[in-house]
């Protein structure tokens, strides 16, 4: 696996943890969840800068945000009991499809 994809994976995981922690910060009134969120976002953005050395910013952000949306939705469903109706599931499927199209067919993501 190319190094930039490792950084992208680290960035996505850190962003998902940071975003999933937002609710636990209780509007930034709880120190440890807030500190974890800030550290995770720092790791996410730092890692993403390494990805952008190879991939264009638009492609990097599309993959990062698309995977983040899907994973945060799944965590919200599992951990917080958020309900996903058919429209939400269809939207998530379209996001996954979009990320796959970018990676498999776009010349913009060629490296």
Buried (B, 14 or more C-beta within 10 A) or exposed (E): EEEBBEBBBBBBBBBBBBBBBBEEBEEEEBEEBBEBBBBBBEBBBEBBEBBBEBBBEEBBBBBBBBBBBBBBBBBBBEEEEEEBEEEEEEBBEEBBEEBEEBEEEEEEBEE
